[in-house]
Amino acid sequence: MIGVVLFGSFFVLLLLGVPVAFALGMAACVSLVAMGGFGELSIVPNVFTASVASETLLAIPFFILAGVIMEYAGISRRLVDFAHACVGRRKHGLAIVVIIAAFFFSAISGSGPATVAAIGSILIPALIRQGYAARHATSLLASAGSMGIIVPPSVAFIIFAVVVSDYAGVSIVRLFVAGIVPGILLAAALVVASLFLPRTQPVKVAAGAGAGSGGGHGGDRGDGGDAGSPPAGEGAEAAASRGLGASFGKAVPGLLVPLIILGGIYGGIVTPTESAVVAAVYALLVGLLVYREISPRQLYRILVTASAQSAVVMLIVGAASVFAYVVTVNQIAENLSDALLGLTGNTVLIVLLAIVVLLIVGAFIDAVSALYLFVPIIAPVLLEAGVDVTTIGVMMVVNLALGLVTPPVGVNLFVAAGIAKVPLAEVVKGIRPFFAAGLVVLLLVAYVPELSNWLPDLLGF
């Protein structure tokens, strides 16, 4: 009965347009009152504060801060310029630039929407200028941004490791390493899908022109912009090589960020939480001293932006923890797990059922909320079916990454559509080939566990 009240009130509140965090908290409070009266509400502040006070979760606000600083410092623009110098002059090269730039920035921000916001204002207009339809340009950017929760450092992997610890042990470091191969596979699948995008006009790019010139929060410096025509007597290949070298030199500080973060973690020098602090400090030094696109006056705006984004995530974490407390106390997860196992003992069908459930869930709620709600239900079932915990984590995160581009509540879709000023319905029409590509990767990850376990096993994690 409490389970019906809990989930029923939650979905009713969602349908009424209540934000997910408040829907979770309100549904949990209604269920607590139904369990034992208003006195049960005294447990809410204890559970809420205990969940957000976790030392492991401290990594989340610092990774968010690092991502915001890098956006203001112009690092995202320079990564775009470097990717454009590498492949931008090829047929469909700019579409590939989108995916490469999103992959690199995903290794910095750990967030899908943050990745879309960081590079979208630069690349969506560039795609449209090269003849791509606005809906295709926007949907490509939204899909590429979904790598933000797969490629390490990933906020979603941190949440999964915390929630699944009650059922099976897995380190955040192992999950980070396990996400590398699936992230590369998703990038490759999106590249293949992008090759079939129609264009209304041929590519026209001046020699040395970068896709990301003039963007970013730090001012229109144009470091990666049009380098002009090559000097007389200089061949096109020499000019291209010179442009590649220049863009690489400017992108080096940004390219070092994932190496510093992941190298420190994998080398055992720092914990994931400590690496997030190192990333934030390093990004600040780059913005202040190297690129000089961050002024002391901007620090307040950066801190406010990062604090607002962190507050949203931590509010969801706290509310979802209260919701999960009600689920645990009433043994709702155990009952649902037993019911799922009672349907079939076939591992293939159980995994497929989990995929379908998460695809539906991801269309309505964000990844953090979904992990808190469904890891206690799905993880025990898959563990009982013989699926290892690393594969479960990667499968769930890839699954929920597709939720970022699935209507009606695909966050990446809203962010990209807002940047491009394209109606959401148009973006949804353009998302189909990229969603299909992601679905292929999801099935591979779910049914070929070596894709998740090979690299962490090889490196000894």
C-alpha positions as MATLAB code, in Angstrom:
seq = 'MIGVVLFGSFFVLLLLGVPVAFALGMAACVSLVAMGGFGELSIVPNVFTASVASETLLAIPFFILAGVIMEYAGISRRLVDFAHACVGRRKHGLAIVVIIAAFFFSAISGSGPATVAAIGSILIPALIRQGYAARHATSLLASAGSMGIIVPPSVAFIIFAVVVSDYAGVSIVRLFVAGIVPGILLAAALVVASLFLPRTQPVKVAAGAGAGSGGGHGGDRGDGGDAGSPPAGEGAEAAASRGLGASFGKAVPGLLVPLIILGGIYGGIVTPTESAVVAAVYALLVGLLVYREISPRQLYRILVTASAQSAVVMLIVGAASVFAYVVTVNQIAENLSDALLGLTGNTVLIVLLAIVVLLIVGAFIDAVSALYLFVPIIAPVLLEAGVDVTTIGVMMVVNLALGLVTPPVGVNLFVAAGIAKVPLAEVVKGIRPFFAAGLVVLLLVAYVPELSNWLPDLLGF';
ca = [
       0.000    0.000    0.000;
       2.800    2.443    0.898;
       4.485    1.630   -2.405;
       1.356    2.643   -4.302;
       1.143    5.902   -2.318;
       4.850    6.619   -2.837;
       5.167    5.994   -6.564;
       1.612    7.071   -7.325;
       2.003   10.493   -5.704;
       5.438   10.914   -7.312;
       4.194   10.376  -10.864;
       1.063   12.460  -10.262;
       3.269   15.344   -9.124;
       5.490   14.912  -12.201;
       2.433   15.050  -14.474;
       1.367   18.254  -12.721;
       4.704   19.815  -13.664;
       6.306   19.772  -10.219;
      10.147   19.754  -10.473;
      11.648   16.306   -9.915;
      13.428   17.147   -6.648;
      10.262   18.535   -5.060;
       8.163   15.666   -6.437;
      10.533   13.171   -4.807;
      10.530   14.965   -1.480;
       6.780   15.575   -1.378;
       5.970   11.967   -2.336;
       8.296   10.718    0.402;
       6.686   13.032    2.991;
       3.162   11.931    2.014;
       4.226    8.293    2.390;
       5.872    8.932    5.772;
       2.647   10.507    7.039;
       0.688    7.519    5.714;
       3.115    5.199    7.530;
       2.838    6.701   11.010;
       1.445   10.202   11.101;
       3.153   13.596   11.017;
       5.675   12.521   13.642;
       7.439   10.440   10.989;
       8.448   13.650    9.207;
      11.121   14.219   11.854;
      13.290   11.707    9.994;
      13.403   13.880    6.844;
      16.103   16.418    7.882;
      18.309   13.638    9.297;
      18.232   11.565    6.111;
      18.544   14.626    3.871;
      21.595   16.093    5.597;
      23.310   12.713    6.015;
      23.045   12.035    2.265;
      24.452   15.358    1.065;
      27.202   15.357    3.719;
      28.907   12.366    2.113;
      32.620   12.990    1.506;
      32.429   11.097   -1.780;
      29.738   13.431   -3.100;
      31.983   16.447   -2.448;
      33.500   15.666   -5.848;
      30.296   16.756   -7.584;
      30.300   20.515   -6.740;
      34.041   20.750   -7.425;
      33.749   19.074  -10.844;
      30.859   21.435  -11.622;
      32.987   24.405  -10.525;
      35.872   23.207  -12.707;
      33.553   22.938  -15.713;
      32.157   26.451  -15.204;
      35.637   27.935  -14.823;
      36.815   26.224  -18.010;
      33.861   27.572  -19.929;
      34.570   31.131  -18.770;
      38.304   30.666  -19.408;
      37.722   29.918  -23.092;
      39.048   26.363  -22.851;
      35.995   24.936  -24.632;
      36.525   27.323  -27.572;
      40.163   26.312  -27.937;
      39.259   22.610  -27.822;
      36.775   23.261  -30.634;
      39.423   25.104  -32.648;
      41.889   22.255  -32.253;
      39.317   19.637  -33.262;
      38.406   21.789  -36.269;
      42.053   22.046  -37.300;
      42.327   18.239  -37.161;
      39.244   17.176  -39.135;
      37.156   20.269  -39.839;
      38.086   20.570  -43.516;
      36.953   17.071  -44.416;
      33.491   16.264  -45.711;
      31.173   16.251  -42.683;
      34.258   17.340  -40.770;
      32.430   19.931  -38.681;
      29.906   17.333  -37.515;
      32.837   15.192  -36.380;
      34.328   18.252  -34.664;
      31.152   18.479  -32.572;
      31.597   14.904  -31.335;
      35.337   15.240  -30.659;
      34.875   18.514  -28.795;
      31.994   17.049  -26.762;
      34.126   14.024  -25.879;
      36.984   16.196  -24.632;
      34.731   18.525  -22.670;
      32.899   15.518  -21.195;
      36.250   14.459  -19.758;
      36.340   17.828  -18.003;
      32.788   18.546  -16.840;
      31.265   15.138  -16.021;
      27.858   16.513  -17.016;
      25.758   16.229  -20.175;
      23.926   19.575  -20.022;
      27.162   21.382  -19.083;
      28.866   19.936  -22.166;
      26.016   21.083  -24.428;
      26.046   24.560  -22.899;
      29.836   24.908  -23.172;
      30.205   24.153  -26.875;
      26.684   24.615  -28.224;
      26.800   28.381  -28.686;
      29.973   27.929  -30.760;
      29.154   24.908  -32.885;
      25.414   25.024  -33.583;
      25.669   28.302  -35.578;
      28.770   26.950  -37.355;
      26.894   23.805  -38.418;
      23.972   25.844  -39.704;
      26.345   28.093  -41.702;
      27.769   24.982  -43.353;
      24.346   23.956  -44.626;
      23.060   21.595  -41.938;
      19.393   21.993  -41.042;
      18.901   23.668  -37.682;
      17.164   20.606  -36.237;
      20.025   18.315  -37.291;
      22.676   20.670  -35.914;
      20.823   20.980  -32.607;
      20.058   17.269  -32.233;
      23.678   16.352  -33.048;
      24.952   18.673  -30.331;
      22.403   17.370  -27.800;
      23.345   13.757  -28.585;
      27.077   14.407  -28.394;
      26.543   16.042  -25.001;
      25.101   12.782  -23.661;
      28.685   11.502  -23.456;
      29.084   13.894  -20.527;
      27.786   11.329  -18.011;
      29.689    8.390  -19.530;
      33.205    9.680  -20.150;
      35.110   10.012  -16.842;
      35.011   11.913  -14.567;
      31.278   11.203  -14.469;
      28.885   12.492  -11.824;
      26.568    9.571  -12.631;
      29.280    6.994  -11.837;
      29.929    8.688   -8.498;
      26.216    8.484   -7.630;
      25.985    4.843   -8.752;
      28.972    3.825   -6.623;
      27.410    5.490   -3.565;
      23.940    3.984   -4.038;
      25.025    0.449   -5.015;
      27.380    0.124   -2.036;
      24.546   -1.427   -0.004;
      24.353   -4.341   -2.450;
      27.821   -4.752   -3.971;
      31.160   -3.014   -3.717;
      32.674   -1.209   -6.682;
      35.137    1.664   -6.630;
      34.544    4.965   -8.384;
      37.945    4.590  -10.040;
      36.980    1.248  -11.592;
      33.730    2.743  -12.894;
      35.612    5.720  -14.347;
      37.959    3.401  -16.245;
      35.050    1.177  -17.294;
      33.331    4.160  -18.915;
      36.189    4.914  -21.326;
      35.554    2.170  -23.917;
      31.747    2.657  -23.998;
      32.327    6.420  -24.299;
      34.592    5.877  -27.307;
      32.053    3.472  -28.829;
      29.267    6.020  -28.431;
      31.445    8.708  -30.023;
      32.190    6.386  -32.959;
      28.504    5.504  -33.365;
      27.551    9.200  -33.403;
      30.241    9.876  -36.012;
      28.765    7.167  -38.247;
      25.260    8.597  -37.799;
      26.495   12.127  -38.546;
      27.941   11.027  -41.894;
      24.404   10.587  -43.225;
      23.161   14.064  -42.287;
      21.967   16.005  -45.355;
      23.365   19.438  -46.199;
      21.762   22.095  -48.343;
      25.040   23.633  -49.531;
      28.669   22.559  -49.909;
      31.265   23.233  -47.219;
      33.014   26.572  -47.653;
      35.749   27.138  -45.091;
      38.549   29.647  -45.521;
      42.041   28.304  -45.029;
      42.964   28.406  -41.374;
      39.437   29.293  -40.224;
      38.434   27.869  -36.888;
      34.899   26.932  -35.920;
      35.065   28.404  -32.473;
      36.476   31.862  -32.889;
      35.079   34.623  -30.825;
      32.954   32.510  -28.512;
      33.039   31.952  -24.790;
      32.469   34.106  -21.745;
      35.925   35.519  -21.517;
      35.597   38.008  -24.371;
      35.851   37.905  -28.124;
      39.563   37.429  -28.347;
      39.332   35.313  -31.514;
      42.477   33.313  -30.749;
      41.153   30.388  -32.746;
      39.663   32.433  -35.556;
      40.436   33.016  -39.177;
      44.134   32.933  -39.788;
      43.664   34.388  -43.245;
      45.009   33.107  -46.537;
      48.416   31.470  -46.619;
      51.358   33.682  -47.640;
      52.464   33.654  -51.245;
      54.472   30.576  -52.072;
      53.206   28.638  -49.086;
      51.330   25.465  -49.975;
      47.930   24.548  -48.562;
      49.390   21.598  -46.649;
      52.015   23.777  -44.989;
      49.392   26.338  -44.035;
      47.141   23.620  -42.631;
      50.038   22.177  -40.666;
      50.889   25.613  -39.293;
      47.239   26.125  -38.258;
      47.115   22.718  -36.608;
      50.266   23.408  -34.643;
      49.039   26.820  -33.499;
      45.621   25.511  -32.403;
      47.243   22.587  -30.618;
      49.544   24.928  -28.705;
      46.595   27.019  -27.546;
      44.567   23.908  -26.603;
      47.339   22.207  -24.581;
      46.308   23.677  -21.189;
      42.767   22.443  -21.789;
      43.894   19.036  -23.046;
      45.946   18.608  -19.879;
      42.853   18.843  -17.656;
      41.556   15.285  -18.191;
      45.126   13.984  -17.991;
      45.622   15.697  -14.643;
      42.242   14.538  -13.300;
      42.337   10.943  -14.500;
      46.106   10.498  -14.257;
      46.030   11.573  -10.626;
      43.157    9.207   -9.829;
      44.497    6.198  -11.726;
      47.997    6.758  -10.384;
      46.714    6.669   -6.818;
      48.020   10.185   -6.191;
      44.604   11.684   -5.372;
      41.100   10.434   -4.654;
      38.250   11.363   -7.024;
      37.178   14.089   -4.573;
      40.693   15.498   -4.336;
      41.081   15.370   -8.112;
      37.972   17.526   -8.480;
      39.559   20.176   -6.240;
      42.815   19.978   -8.227;
      40.852   20.392  -11.486;
      39.066   23.496  -10.193;
      42.293   25.122   -8.987;
      44.141   24.256  -12.214;
      41.317   25.653  -14.358;
      41.329   28.868  -12.349;
      45.080   29.285  -12.790;
      44.774   28.672  -16.543;
      41.975   31.215  -16.848;
      43.766   33.866  -14.768;
      47.418   33.419  -15.742;
      47.620   31.536  -19.064;
      44.620   32.559  -21.181;
      43.900   35.641  -19.058;
      40.228   35.545  -20.008;
      39.024   35.453  -16.397;
      39.230   38.681  -14.440;
      38.943   38.874  -10.655;
      35.576   40.599  -11.137;
      34.218   37.480  -12.887;
      35.032   35.176   -9.986;
      31.824   36.104   -8.161;
      29.726   35.278  -11.236;
      31.571   31.973  -11.678;
      31.014   30.980   -8.058;
      27.322   31.912   -8.218;
      26.826   29.891  -11.423;
      28.629   26.844  -10.038;
      26.811   27.113   -6.708;
      23.415   27.243   -8.420;
      24.195   24.174  -10.540;
      25.581   22.292   -7.537;
      22.567   23.206   -5.412;
      20.219   21.681   -7.979;
      22.148   18.390   -7.993;
      22.478   18.206   -4.212;
      18.797   19.049   -3.708;
      17.931   16.107   -5.949;
      20.384   13.890   -4.030;
      18.854   14.840   -0.671;
      15.239   14.456   -1.794;
      15.985   11.183   -3.589;
      17.671    9.864   -0.435;
      14.503   10.497    1.602;
      12.509    8.755   -1.136;
      14.963    5.838   -1.083;
      14.657    5.669    2.734;
      10.905    5.084    2.408;
      11.552    2.436   -0.254;
      14.060    0.651    2.008;
      12.045    0.789    5.236;
       8.977   -0.670    3.541;
      11.020   -3.291    1.623;
       9.509   -2.017   -1.618;
      12.732   -2.623   -3.564;
      12.985   -6.220   -2.336;
       9.352   -6.930   -3.263;
       9.748   -5.419   -6.718;
      13.013   -7.311   -7.245;
      11.344  -10.601   -6.283;
       8.477   -9.827   -8.642;
      10.864   -9.169  -11.524;
      12.795  -12.369  -10.853;
       9.486  -14.225  -10.704;
       8.676  -13.199  -14.267;
      11.617  -15.050  -15.807;
      14.947  -16.607  -14.925;
      16.450  -15.886  -18.347;
      19.340  -13.428  -17.945;
      18.944  -12.076  -21.490;
      15.302  -11.208  -20.876;
      16.004   -9.763  -17.423;
      18.659   -7.430  -18.861;
      16.312   -6.445  -21.698;
      13.535   -5.720  -19.202;
      15.925   -3.531  -17.173;
      16.887   -1.640  -20.344;
      13.254   -0.986  -21.271;
      12.392    0.186  -17.749;
      15.358    2.581  -17.647;
      14.625    3.958  -21.129;
      11.107    4.816  -19.993;
      12.303    6.237  -16.679;
      15.049    8.280  -18.352;
      12.449    9.963  -20.536;
      10.834   11.492  -17.449;
      13.463   12.039  -14.739;
      17.137   12.987  -14.607;
      19.986   10.495  -14.201;
      20.743   11.324  -10.546;
      17.136   10.784   -9.463;
      16.805    7.649  -11.586;
      19.918    6.100  -10.040;
      18.692    6.726   -6.493;
      15.278    5.297   -7.319;
      16.101    2.302   -9.485;
      19.546    1.043   -8.471;
      17.984   -0.535   -5.334;
      15.408   -2.260   -7.540;
      17.367   -3.236  -10.644;
      20.879   -3.899   -9.285;
      19.868   -6.791   -6.956;
      17.901   -8.433   -9.777;
      20.800   -8.214  -12.237;
      23.311   -9.357   -9.601;
      21.088  -12.360   -8.869;
      20.969  -13.067  -12.615;
      24.779  -13.187  -12.724;
      25.562   -9.757  -14.198;
      28.655   -8.179  -12.602;
      28.337   -4.845  -10.820;
      30.665   -2.956  -13.202;
      28.568   -3.935  -16.223;
      25.411   -2.954  -14.328;
      26.840    0.484  -13.561;
      27.986    1.176  -17.109;
      24.759   -0.190  -18.607;
      22.595    1.985  -16.348;
      24.633    5.125  -17.023;
      24.653    4.597  -20.817;
      20.921    3.911  -20.609;
      20.268    7.119  -18.712;
      22.557    9.033  -21.090;
      19.995    8.248  -23.790;
      17.393    9.704  -21.441;
      19.140   13.067  -21.784;
      17.921   13.190  -25.411;
      14.567   11.451  -24.947;
      11.400   13.557  -24.784;
       9.453   14.767  -22.919;
      12.116   15.633  -20.294;
      15.405   15.200  -22.155;
      17.529   17.889  -20.490;
      20.078   18.068  -23.315;
      17.266   18.668  -25.808;
      16.017   21.676  -23.860;
      19.509   23.148  -23.449;
      20.416   22.716  -27.132;
      17.019   23.952  -28.355;
      17.359   27.028  -26.133;
      20.798   27.828  -27.546;
      19.701   27.367  -31.165;
      16.236   28.923  -30.644;
      14.728   25.938  -32.444;
      11.310   24.516  -31.425;
      11.677   21.399  -29.297;
       9.440   19.400  -31.648;
      11.892   20.040  -34.505;
      14.868   18.906  -32.414;
      13.031   15.698  -31.470;
      12.535   14.905  -35.175;
      16.280   15.208  -35.762;
      17.292   13.041  -32.806;
      16.217    9.691  -34.274;
      19.435    8.573  -36.037;
      21.559    9.510  -33.029;
      19.207    7.777  -30.600;
      19.380    4.637  -32.772;
      23.195    4.813  -32.722;
      23.166    5.141  -28.935;
      20.754    2.224  -28.614;
      23.160   -0.021  -30.526;
      25.972    0.934  -28.125;
      23.681    0.326  -25.129;
      22.854   -3.208  -26.295;
      26.540   -3.946  -26.895;
      27.454   -2.735  -23.397;
      24.615   -4.700  -21.805;
      25.321   -8.013  -23.525;
      29.107   -7.866  -23.974;
      30.452   -7.325  -20.421;
      34.053   -7.353  -21.679;
      33.477   -3.860  -23.088;
      33.113   -2.562  -19.537;
      35.527   -4.852  -17.714;
      38.438   -5.303  -20.115;
      40.208   -1.992  -19.486;
      39.811   -1.827  -15.678;
      40.930   -5.464  -15.433;
      43.902   -4.751  -17.689;
      44.971   -1.784  -15.546;
      44.443   -3.667  -12.305;
      41.505   -1.711  -10.892;
];
